Amino acid sequence: MIKKLQRKFIMITMGSLVLVMVILVASINSINIYHINQRVNGAIKILSENRGQFPKFEKEKPPKGDPNFGFKMNEETQFQTRYFVVEVNADGSIREINTSHIAAVSSKDAEDYANRVISGNKDSGFKGIYKYAVVDQTDGYMIVFIDCESQIQMATLFLLSSSGVALANLLFVFILVSIFSKKAINPIIESMEKQKQFITDAGHEIKTPIAIISANADVLELTGGENEWITSIRNQTTRLDRLIKNLLTLSKTDETIKLVFSDFDLSEVVYEAAGPFETIAETQNKKYIMDIQPGLQLHGDKGSIHQLISTLADNALKYSNECGTIRISLSATKKRLKLEVYNTMDEVDKEKFSKENLVKLFDRFYRLDSSRSRETGGDGIGLSIAKSIVQAHNGDIFAKSEDGKSICFTVLI
């Protein structure tokens, strides 16, 4: 139990931290790439405005470009920036090639790059490591290429460095969380353990007085004959005994139960678990319908699924109205199997069937109609046990009522 809670705590903590780190690294690198791109675009803009040349830098004049985050020209700009320019006539023929500002590209290479741009019909973009822009001129157009290898390397290095730092921090935090997580959840574990121990101890202690009361009721019946008071004592002891058993069962479901998962025929299990209730329904003049799609297979714990179906069927029978209808259906959806347990009931105030109250049905000891529960002997634990079983199979269970005169429990598993 401790290890399970510790793993869950670590998974939630690390999952949240990983998400934050991914968003942080992605945001920082996106901003970095954006500013690098802006600086390159600024250089292309100045070259485009000056027919492929950087203007003479003058300290007295304000710097060209964005002095904060974009391109900023200085004395070394024309020597630091690697670029080449190709001028093209209106008919698409190359008029002039200038590669004097770059050593890695020959005139032939520049011509090849220009022809690829001309055939691509795009005004800007990348050709390899070179970013280009097409600038219209009166007698044709000019294509400016800037070598972005250093910027690409810088962006890549920054991405790798920031990712490495993020991973190192995640590893460090994981070690810290692994070390201190046990201390963080210890108070919760101790509280849960005390609660379980109390339920177990109280359950075993109460069994003795229940047995004595039941035995005394038998003696009273033998000496004084059967009467309504003895019948009431028997009913209440039976109810109390069932409550204790359910409490112990519920306490166990909170522990790390080693369910035995295997493939089995769910359709057959539904018939086996829900079938016996048909006879009881007939004796109470209730309509009992079973609509089970045959041959549906499930990978799960057969025993607990049997208990789930029995609990829902028993609940439907108990809370159905006189001469009412109970319907149990099993079908296959696209991804999961759907079990529905429906029953009619006496009309209830629709406020009691609000979404909030229907969700509370699966809480321990919650009852939608307390007076009706007392009549049927309900203790408010059965649906909580059913929910625990469904969750153990990674499924969903919910209740709905559309008219206030019926209720349907749906299990998707």
N, C-alpha and C positions, 0 to 999 in steps of 0.2 A: 504494500500500500504506500509506504514511504517513498520507495523508488519510483512508483508510478506517478505520484504527485510531484516528485522532484523533476522527473523527465518532462512532465507537462508544463511545469513552471519554467524550466529551461527552454523548452520549445517555444512557448509564447513570448518569453523575453527576447530570445535570440531572433525569432521570426520578426518581431517588431523592429529590433535593432537593424537587422539585415535590410528590411524595407526602407528604413530611414537612411541607411548608408547608401543604398542604391540610388535613392532619390537625390541625396546630397551630391554624390559623385557625378551622376548624370547631369545635374543642374550646373555644377561648377564647370564641367567640361563643355557643356553646351554654351555657356557664357564665354568661356575661353575661345572656343572655335568661332563664335559670333564676332568677337573683337578682332581675332586674327583675320577673319574674312573682311571685316570693315576696313582694316588697315590696308589689305591688298586692294580692295575696291577703291580706296582713296588714292593709292598710287596709280592705278589704272586711269582714274578720272583725270588726274593732273597730266599724265602722258597723253591722254586723248585730247585734252584742251590745248596742248602745246605741240601737236603734230609729231608725237612720238619722242619728245625730248623733255627732260626736266629743266625748268627755267632756272636761271642763275639765282642762287640763294642770296638774299639781302637781309642782314640782321636787323636793319632799321624797320623793315616791313613786318607786319604780323605773319606768323607762319601759315603756310597753306595747309588746309585740311583741318581735322578736328584735333585741337591741342590736348584733349583729355584722353579719349579712348580710341579714336580713329587714327588715320595716317597723319604723321607730323613730319614735315620736311625740314632737314637741316643741312649743314655743309657736306656731310658724308652720304647723303641720300643717293645721289647719282652714281656713287662708287659702290655702295652696298647693295643696290637693287639690280638683280640680274634680269634682263628683259630683252626681247627682240620685237621688231615691228615689220609687218608686211603690208604694203599698199597694193590695193587691187582696183583695177579699172571697173567701169560700170558693167562691162560685158563678162566680168568674172576672171579676166586674165590678170596675172600678177605683174605689177608695174615696177615695184622696187622692194628690196629686202634689206633691212638694216639689222645686222647681228653684231655690231661693234660693242655692245654692252653685255655680251655673254660669250663665254669661251666654249661652253659645252654643246652649242648648237651651230651647225654649219648652214650655209645658204640653202643647200639641198634639203637639210632637215627642216629648216624654216618653211621652205616651199611645201614640203609634205604636210606639215602641221596646218598650214594655211589652206591647202586643198581639202583636208579633212574637215576644217571648219566650214568652208564654202559648201561642201556637199551635205553638211549637217543641217544647214538652215536655222542655226541658233545664234542669238546675239551675244550670248555669254555662256561660260561653263568651264569645264576642265578637259584638257587633252593631256593625259598622263599627269605629270607633276606641274604642268603649266596651266595657269588660269588665263583665259582670254576674254576679250571684249571687242565687239565689232562697232566701229565708229563711222558714221556716215560723213562723207565729204562731197564737195561739189562735183568732183570728177570721178566719183566711185566711193570707195570706203577703205578704211584702215583697220587692220587687226593687230591689237596689242597683246603680246604674250608676256606674262611675268612668271619667273621661276619661283614656285612655292615650296620647293623641296625642304628648305630650312623650317618654314612654317609648319609643314606637315610633320616633319620630324619632331618639332617642338610640341605640337598638339598630341602626337602619339606618345612622346615621352611623358608629358604631363598626365595623360590618361593612364599610362602604366604606373606612374608614380603614385597618383591619387588612389588608384585601385589597390596597389600594394599596401599603401598606408591604411586604407579602409579594411583590407583583409587582416592586416596585422592587429589593428584595433579590435576587430571582431574576435580574433583568436584570443587576444588578451582579456576581453570582456567575457568571453565564453569560459575561460579558466576561472575568472573571478566569480562568475555566476555559479559555476559548478561547485566551487569551494563554499560559497556563502548561501547557496539556495536552500540547503538543508536547515540552516539556522533560521532562514526567513520563514519557512513553512512549518517549522517545529511547533509553534503555538497552535496552528490549525490542526496539525496531526494529533497533538495531545488532546485537544478538545474533542475531535472526532473519536479518538480511541476511548476517552472517558465516556462519551455518549453511548458508544457501542457496548462497552463493558457494563454500563448501567442497565441498558435494555436487556442484555443477556442475563445479568444477575437478577434483575427484577422479574424477568420472565420465568426463570427457574424457581425463584422464591414464591411467586404467585401460584405456580402449579400445585403446590402442596395444599394451600387453603382451598383452592378450587376442588381438588380431589376430595377433601374432607367435607366441604359443603355438599358436593354431589352425593357422597356416601350418606350423609345425614338426611338428605332429601329422600334417598331410597328407604332409610329406616322409618322416617315419618310416613312415607306412603304405605309401608308394610303394616305399621301400627294404627294409622288413622285413616287409611284409604286415600285414593287420589282426589285432589281438589285443585282449584285454580291457583292457590298460593304455591303449592308444590310444583305445579306446571310452570309457573312464572320463574321459580327458583331454577328449575332445569333449563329453561330457555336462556336465562341470563348467564348461568354458568357455562352453557354451551357457547354463547356469544363471546364471553370473556376468554374462554379457552381458544376460540378461533382468532380473537384479537391478538392474544399473546403469540400464537403461532405465526400470524402475519407480521407482527413486529419483528420477530426473530428472522423471518424470511427477508424482510426489508432491510434489516441490519446487515444480513449477509450479502445482499445485492450491492451494498455500498463498498464491500471489500473487493479485492482483486480476485474475482471468481475465474477459475480456469474452466471456461466453457469448452466442451468438446464439440468442435465444428466438424461437420461432415455433410455430404450430399444426401438428401433424402427427399421423398415425395411429399411435398407440402399438402397437396390435395388430399392424400390419404390421412395425414395428421389432422387436418381440419375436420374430416368426417369422423375420425376417432374421438376427437376432443369435443366437438359440438353436437355430434349425433345423439348421445345419451340425454341431452336436454329436451329433445323432441318429445319424449314420453312425458316428461314433467309438464311441458307446455300443453299437451293434449289433456292432461288431467285438470288443467286450469282453464280449459276452453280457449286457449290462445292459438293463433295461427303461426306455425313455425315453418319457415321456408329456408331451404339450403340451395344456393346456386353456386356450385363449385366447378370451376373449370378443371377437368381432369389432367393428370400428368405434369403438373407444375413442379419443378424441382427447385430446391433452396439449399444453399450452403450455410448451415447454421447449427445451433445446438437444439436437437430434436426435443429434448425434455422441457427446456424452458419455453420453446415455441408452443408446445402442447399446453403448458400452464398459461401462457398468454391467451390462447384461444378459449380455454376453459373459463378464464377470468372474465373475458369480454362477453362470452355467451351467458354466463351466470349473471353478470351485471344487467344484460339486456332483459333476461327473464325476470329478474327481481323488480326492475323499475318499469316494466311494461304495464299498461293499464289492463283492466279486466276485459277479456275477449279481444285483447290487442294483437298486434302482429310483430313477430320477430323475424328478421331476414338476415341471413349470413351468406355473404358472397365472396368468392375468391376469383380474381382474374389477373391477367398479365398486362402490364403497360409496356411502353417502349423500352424502359430501362429496368423497371422494378416490378415486383409483385404487389398487388393491392388487395388487402383484406378489409371488408366493410361489414360492420355489425350494426344493424339498424333495428330500432324498436319504437313503436308508438307508445305514448304515455299520456297521462292526464294533462290537460292544458296547464301550462305554467306561465307565470308572468314573464313576458318577453325580455324584461330587463335582466332576469336571471340567466337568460340564454345569450347575453352579450358576449362578445369575443373574450373580454377580460375574465368573465366567470367561467366560460368554457375551458379556458387555459388552466384555471385554478382547479378544475376537476382532477388533474393529475397530481395536485399537491397532497401531501399526507394529511389525512383526517378532514379534508375539505368535503363538504356535502352540499349539493345544489339545493336539496330540499330535506332539511333535518327531520321533519316529521315523517316523511316518507321513508327515510333511511332507518328510523327507529322501527317502523312497521316491518320492514323487510330484513332487519338485522344487519344492515350495512355498517361498516366501521370506517369507511373512508380511506382504506389502504390498498384495496385491490387494484385500482387504476394507477396508483403510484408504482406498484410492483410491475404492472404491465408496461408502463413507460420505461422503467429500468431495463426490462428485458429487450424492448425495442431498441433502446439506445445502445445496449451491449451488442446488437447486431447492426449498428450504424444505420438504423432506420428512423422513420418519423411516424409519430402518432398524433392525431388531433381529432377534435370533436366539432360537429356543426349541427345547427338546428335552424331550419328555415321557416317553420310555422309555429313553433312553441308547443307543438303537440307530438313531436317526434324528435329523436336524436340519433345521429349516426357517428360511430367511431371508425375512423379510417387509419389503417396501418400500411405504410409504404416501406417495403423492406427488400 
